[in-house]
Amino acid sequence: MSKKIQLSLISVALISSLHAQNQYTLENIEVTASQGTTLNKKDVTDSVTIITKEAIEESRVTTLDEALNKLGGISMTNNGGVGKSSSMFVRGMSSKRVLVLIDGVRYNNPTAIGASAQISQVMLSNVEQIEIIKGAQSGVWGSDASGGVINIITSNAKKGLHGIASFEYGSFNTINSSLQASYATKKYDVLIGGTFYDTDGFSAAEPKQDEINYGKRGDELGLEDDAYKNISLNAKLGYNFTKNDRIQLSIQTIDAQNQYDNGAGEEKDSTLPNQDLNSKFYSLSYTHKDSLNDISLNYNLSTFEREYVSAYGVNEYKGSVNELNINDKISYMKDSFVRVGASYQKFEQEEVTEGTDKDFSSISAFVTNYNKLALISDLNTILTESIRYDRYDEFDNSFTGKLGAKQFAYKDYYISLNIGTGYNAPTLSQLYGQWGANPNLKPETSTTFDITLGNDTLWVTGFYNEINDLIEYDWELGYLQTSGTSKFKGIEVGYEDFFFDSFGINAMYTYLKTENADSVDLARRPKNQIDAQATYYVNDSFDLGLNAQYIGERYDKKDKQGAQTGKYTVSNFVVNYKVIDKITLYGKINNLTDEYYQSVDGYASAARSYYAGINIQY
């Protein structure tokens, strides 16, 4: 009997070790954007969703907007397929109010329509982790973070010589390939990589709901395909002067060619307009660490160029964000620190009209305090406080702050609360751009609050957000500002578990109610949303995955007007098979049931599509 028990225990240990690196069994996941420094996820008061490299690989998502939609539980809209304009809503807060960072460099484009990050252009081949932090983070990160922060962390070189190559082919004559190589010693490290993505796509425009051919896809109607091509390159160079001093240079480039139609609806099908996008992100940093200090000095530069070719001619947009940042994390007792710093930011837009450039800048100072204490027996109490002052040369100056508390009550059961204030300055595109500009806009201010009860398996969050002087875009009138207070409130229920060392599941339900200061419901936010994912690990070499999303009632225009673009379910299937230790074959089916839907009235979504690929690691 004892031998049987011993054998059983050995078998369980072996099975557990086989799946030690899947997305459900990872432990001690770290978060870097919550307080501007690295913390364990369990030690963060904020409401945080982490998309790990393992989750990205197992689900075989390709772009940032696809990952946020399928794995992040975020509401998304899309204007016609891969690479086309995408918008996200984090607890109802739109893209403009969510700061997107790539290795700490701002990705929000000050010249873009909607003034938000172009998340559909970010390929994931070199991404190590995506952090989604909800609620106002302006007290830590300043403007553009009133609704939250999405922090993208790219791969670092590991000791020795390593390489990763992948190739995928599928529907719409889609090719997706990437290559990455790295080499690291104790003294220096080098990483270079690139992604090539090319697809014939499908017609971005399709019949609107009030058109006779609604329900038919573009290929049935003979509409023109709208292609998309993306070449992304990345490099990191690091040198360790001593064990405490390091300098690093990071470079990311995105070069994309995008075809799309002249608007929504069948009659807008056109060979024009086309758009060329070229974005570059540079970061030069110096860090020093010792027993007391963790000092970081960073210079970040984001540049954005767009050439828009239409029947009316050629329009060019150029913009940039320069940022110089210095901060010091000072540890003053066990598991406690204060982070102090200052930054300079300059936002520029060139050639809006001939001979005219626009810009504004800000200087800021910030302080963050963090305490992890054992006030009740051995149960942790976590307290955070942040305050930031921004001085603008074009707008009123602002103080923003954030308070957070998390109390563990029994084992991993906890209650957490967060309250923060936000500040969103109008962007140069909103003030002076070529589409719907309004130079009379003033900054938004906001307050967000959330409370969470639960543990690592099941949690419930209630949230309430307010925005004063909300800025929204109207396709007929341009950028408008609604005086008064707009409200965003709702409930999130999350669940995640791993059964029998072979079956993982996670799910999120969101109820959302939004209205502007006139008590009018805002557009394109679903009232109910359910996101679910399940993965079955057949053995150490073979896994099957299924994810699904239900979008409830949603209207294309405010006040429940326009087309009903909700009430549908989309599911996706993926299979991964490890041939040998370093080679994995995979296949995926997107839109498994061939659901016909439009997230924006008159713009197409992909039919059932098939993809197969290979991943090789050295």
N, C-alpha and C positions, 0 to 999 in steps of 0.2 A: 504493500500500500504506500509506504514512504517513497519507494522508487517512482511510482506513478505520480505522486504529488510533486516530487522533484522534477520529473520530466515535464509535467504540466506547467510548472513555474518557469522552466527554461524556455518552453514553447511560447508562453506569453511574453517573456522578455525579448525573445527573438522577433516576434511579430511586432511588438512595440518599437523595437529599434529599426525595423524596416520602414516605418512610417514616421520616424522622428523628425523628418524635415518637411512634412506636408504643411499646408497652410493652417490646419486646425491644431497641430500639436506644437507649434512654435511657442517658446516661452521667453520671457524677459524682452519683449519687443520694446524698442526705444522710440521716443518721440522727440523731435528736435525743435519744432516750431511753437510749441505751447508757451514756453517762457523765453524763447529765443536761445535755449540751450538744451542739452540732451538730458532726458529724464525717462525712467521706466514708465510705460503706459499706465501701470497700476498706481503710479505716484503722481498722476496728473488729475487736476480737478475738472478740466474741460471735457466736453462731450467730443470724443475723438473716434474716428474710424480709420483703421490702418489697412491699406492694400499692400500686401507684401509681394516680394519678387516671386515667391512660391505661388501665390494666388494668381498673379499675372501669367506665369508659365502654365499653370494647370488649366486656366480658362482660355488661354491663347487670345486674349484681347490685343488689339493692335495699336489703337490711338488712345490719348488721354480721355477724350469725351466718351469713348466706348467703355473704358475702365470705370469712370465715375458713374456711368449709367448702369452697368451690369453688376459692379462690385461695390460701389460706394453708396447705393441707395439714394442717389441724387436725381431730382427731376430734370429731364433734358428735353430740348426741342432741337430739331435739325431741319435745315432748308435744302434737303435733297441728296443725302448720301455722304460717303467718306470725303473729308476735306472741305465740305461746304460749311456755311455758317452754322454754328451751334451756340445755344444759350443754356445756362444751367440756373437752377433755383435751389438755394440751400436754405431750408426752412422758409421758402417763399422769397428770400432775398436774392435778387438777380445777380448776374455775372459781374456787373460793375462794382458790386459791394463785396466781392470776394477776391482777396488778394491771392494771386497765383505766383509761386516762387519756384525757380529751378536752381537748386543748390544755392539758395539765398538771393538769387538775382530776380528782380521783378520782371514778370512776363506780361503784365497788363499793358496793353498798347494804348497810349494816349491819343493816337490818331484814328483808331478803329471806330466804325459805326457801332454804337452801343458802348464804346469806350471800355471794352473788357478784354480779357486774355483770349487769344485765338486758340482755344483748347483743342479744336479739331485738327490742328497742324502738328501736335506733339506726338511723335512716335515713341514706343515704349521699349525698344530693344535694349537700351542701356539704363533702364530705370530699376533701381534697387527697392524703392519703397515710395508710396504715396500716402501722405498724411492729410486727412480732412478734419479740420478743427472748426467746430460750429460755434456761433455766437460772436459778439463784438470782440475784436482783437486789436482795435486801434491803440489801446493803452500799451501794447507791446510793439505793434508794427506800423502804426500811423494810418494815414488815409488809405482808402480802398479796402480796408479790412473790417468794415463795420458789420458785415455778415459772416465773416469767418476767413480762414486761411487754408489754401491747398498748397502743400509743400511737397515738391517732387525732388527726391534724392536720387542722384544717378550713381552708377557703379564706381567703386574705387579699385585701384590695382591691389592685388594680393601678392604676397611674397612669392617670388619665382616667376616663371614664364607661363602665361595662360592665354587661351584663345577661345572664342565662341563664334560659331557661324550658324546661320539659319536660312532656310529658303522655303517659301510658301507659294502655292499657286491655287487659284480658285475661280469662282464665278466672276462674270464681267471682265474676263481676261485679266485677272488681278495677279500681279507679281509683288511679293514682299520679301526682301532679302536683307540681311544684316551681317556685319562682320565686326568683331571687336578683338583687340589684342592688348595685353598688358605685361609689364615686367616690373618687379619691385625688389629692392634690397633694403637693408636697414637705413641706408643713406638717401636713396632717391627712388622715385617710382614714376612710371610713364603708362598712360592708357590712351589709346586711340580707337575710334570706332566710327561706323557709319551705317545708315539705313537707306535703301532704295525701295520706294513704293510706287507702283504704277498700275492704274486701272482704267479701263474704258468707261466704267461707271454706267449710269442709266440717266434718263432725263430727270433733271432736277425738278422741273415743272410738271405737274399733272393736273387733271381737271379738279376744280374746286367742288365742294359739296353741292353747290347750287347749279352746277353745269351738267349737261345731259349725259356726258361720258364718265361721270364720277364712278369710281370702282374699277375702271380699266387702267392698267399700267401703261407706261410710255411705250414699251415695245409693241403692245397690242395696237396702239394708235399711230405707230410709225414716227414717234417723236425722236429727236436727235439725242444720242448719248452725250453726257457731259463728263469728260475725262478728268482725271486728277493724277498729278505726279508730285512726289516729294523726295528730295534728297537731303538727309540730315546728317551732319557730321559732328563729332564731339572729341575733345581731347582734354586730358588732365596731366599736368606736370608738377611733381612735388619734390622738394628737397628739404631734408632734415639737417639743419646746422648742428644741433645738439639734440639730446633726447627731449628737451623742453621747447625747442624753437624750430618752427617750420614755415616755409613759404610755399604757396601753391598758386598755379595759374590754371584756370578752367576756361574753355572755349566751347560754345555750342552754336551751330548754325542750322537754319532751316530755310531751304530754297524750294518753293512749291509753285506749280502752275495749275491753275484751277479754272475749269470751264463751268459755267452755270447759265441759267436762263434769265430772261429780262423781267422776271417777276413770278408771281404765283398764278397758276391756272394754265389750262391747255393752250390758250391763245398766246401765252408768253414764251412758248418754246422758241428758241432762237440760237443761232450759232454764236451770237454775242449776248452778253459781255463775257470777257475773259479777264483773269486776274493773275498777275505774278506777285508772289510774296517772297520777301527776303528779310529774315530776322537773324540777328546775331546777339549773343550774350557772352560777355566777358566778366571774369572775376579774378582779381589778384588779391591774395590774402596773406597776412602774416599772423601767426599765432604763437603765444608763449604760455606755457603752463608750468606752475610749480605748486607747492603744497597749499598756498594761499590764493593765488591768482590764476585766472584763465583769461588772458588778454587776447583780443582779436581786433585787427585793423584790416578793413576791407575797402577795396574800390570796385564798384560794380558798374557796368555799362550795358544797357539794352538799346539796340537800334532796330528800327522798323522801317521797311520800305515796301510800298505797294504801288503797282502800276495797273490801272484799271482801264481796259479798252472796251468801249461801247460804241453804239451807232452814233453817239454824239461827240466822239473824239477820245483822246487819251488824257486821263487824269492821274497825277502822281501825288503820293502822300509819303512824307518822310517825318519820322519822329524819333526821339531818344529819351532815355532816362539815365541821368548820371547820379550816382550815389556814393558818398564817402561815409564810412561808418566806423566808429571805434567804441568798443565796450569792454568791460572787465567784470568777470564773474568772481566775486570775492567770497570765499567760504569763511564763515565766522564761528560755526560750531558744527557738530555732526549733523549731516543731512540738512543743512541750512546754508543759504547763500543770499547775497544781494548782488544784483546785476545792474551796473550803471553804465551809461553811454550817451553818445551824441551822434548826430548824423546830419549830412547836408544832401539835399535832393534837388535836382533841376530837371524839369519836364519841358521838352522842346518839340515844336511842330514847325516844319519848314514848308515854304512854298504853298501855303493854303490858297493864296491868290498871288499873282505875279509880284515879286519884290517885297512880299510881306512874310515875316516870320513871327511866331508867337512863342512865348515861354513864360513859366513862372517857377519859383523856387521856394524852398522851405528849409529852415534850420530847426532841429529838434533836440531835446534832451529827455532822457527817460531813466526811470528807476524801477526795478522789479525785485521784490523780496519773496523768498520761498522758505518755508519751514515744514519739515516732516518730524512730527513729535509723537511720543507715546504717552498721551495724557490719560488714557483710560486703559489700565492694565497694559497688555502688549498689543493693543489695537491702535493702529496708526491714525493720527490726525494730520491732515495736510492743509496748509494755509498759504494762499498766494495773494500778493497785492502788487499792482502795477500802476504807474502814472506816467504820462507823457505830455510834454508841451511842444507844440508845433507853431513856429512863427513863419507866416507866409508873407510874401511881398505883394500878393494880389488879393488876398482874402483876409477875413478876420482870423486872428490867432485862436488856437484851441487848446484846451486841456481835456485829455481823455484818460480814462482809467479802467481798471478791472479788479474785481475781488472774487476770489474763489475759495471754497472750503470743501473738504471731503473727509467724512468720518466713517471708519470701518466699525461696524456694530458687532459682527460675529463672523469669524473666518474671513471669507472674501466678500461678505455682504456689506454694502455701504450706502450712504446717502451723500450726494454732492450738490452744491449750489454754486452758481456763477452769475454775476451781474457785471455788465460792462457798458461803457459808453463808446459811441463811434462818431467818426467825422469823415465825411466824404466830400472832398473838393470837386467841383465840376472839372471835367477834363478839357483839354484843348480842343478835342473833336466836338464836344458838346457846346463849347463857347464859340469857336471860330471855324469849325469844319465846313465842308462843302455840302453836307446833307443835314438840313434841319437845325443849323446852329442857332443858339440863343445866347448872346453876350450878356444878358441880364440875369443869368442863373447865379444863384448863391449856394454855398455849401449846404449839404444835408447834415443834420445831427441825429443821433439815434441812441437808443437804450435797448439792451437785450438782457433777458433773464431766463435761466433754466434751472430745473431741479430734477435730479435723477435718483431713483431707488432701484437697487438690484445687486447683481454680482456679475461675474464673467460669463455666466450662462444666460441669464434673463434679466432684462432691465427695462424700466419705463421712464421716459423723460417728458416732462411738460415744459413748453417754452412759450415766451411772450416777447415780441419785439415791437418797437415803435420807431418810426422814422419821421422826423419833422422836415417839412418842405421837400417832399419826395419829388425827384426828377424822373420823369418817364418819357419814352419816345412815342410819338404819334406819327404814323406814316403819312398823314395828311398835313399835320401842323408842325412837325418837328419836335424838338425837345421842349417840354412844358414842365412847370413847377407848380405843384399843388400845395398851397398854404395849409398849415394845420398838421395834424398827426395821422399818419397811416399805420395800420396795425397788422401784425402777423402773429398768429398764435396757433398752437396745435399740440399734438401728442405723438411721440415716437415709442414704439414697442419693439425691442430687439431680442433675438434669441440665437444662440450659437452653442453647438455641442458636438462631441465626437464619440461615437458608439462602437463598441466591439472592436476597437483598434482598426476599423476599416471603413466606417461610414461617418462623414461629416456633413453637417447641415447648418446654415445660418439664414435668418430671415429678418426682415424689417417691415413694420407697418407704420405709415405716416398719415395722420389726419391733419389737414391744414385749412385754416380760414384766413383769408387776406382781404383787406379793404383799405381804400385810400381815405383821405380826410373828409371826403364827401360821402362816406359809407358805401362806396361802389366797389364791388369785387374786382380784383385785378386780373389781368388776362394771363392765360397760358400756365396757370398754376393748378395742378390737379388737387381736388378736394381729398381724395383717398389714393394711396399708392401702396402697393405691396411688392417687395423684392425678396426673392428666395433663391437659394443656391444649395445644391446637394452634390456631394462627391463620394463615389464608391471606389475604394482602393482594393482592387481584386487581389493583388499581391504587390510585391515591391517593384514590379516592372509595369504594371497595368492599372490604369484608373479611368473611370467614366464620370463625366460631370454634366449636370443639367442646371441651367439657371432660367428663371422666368420673372417677368415683371408685369404687374397689372396696374394700369393707369385708369383712375376713376373719372368722374365728371370733370371736364376741362373745356373752357371756351377760348376761342381764338382772339376775342376782343373783350375789353373790360365790361363790367356790368352784365355778365353772362350773355353777351351779344356775340354775333358772328357764329362760325361753325363750331359744332361740338366735336372736339378733337381727342376725346378720351373714350373710356369704356371699351378697352381692348386689352388683350394679354399677348405678350410676345415671349417665346421660349427659345432657348439655344442649347445645343448639345455638343459635347467635346469628348474626344477619347485620346489618351496618351499611352504610348507603348515604348518602353525602354528596351531597345534591341540588345545593346550592351551598356556597360556602365556610362559611357560618354555619348551615346547616340540615342536620340529619342525621335520616334515617328509620331505624328499626330494628325487627327482629322477633326473637322468641326462643321456643324450645320447651323447657320444662323437663320432665325425665323422658321423654326422647325415645322410649324403648322401652316406656313405660308399665309399668315395673317395680313390682310390689307388694312393699312391705317396711315394716317397723316398726323404728325405731331404739330405741324403748322399747315393751315388750310391752303391747298393748292401746291404743296411741295411733297415730293415722293419719298417713300421709305422703301428699303430693299425688300424684294420678294425672297422666298426661300433661296438660300445660297450655300454653296459647298466649297470647302477649302481643305487642302492637305499640305503637310509640311514636314521638314526634318530639322532637327536641332543637334549640333555637334559641339561638344565642349572638350577643351584640352586643359 
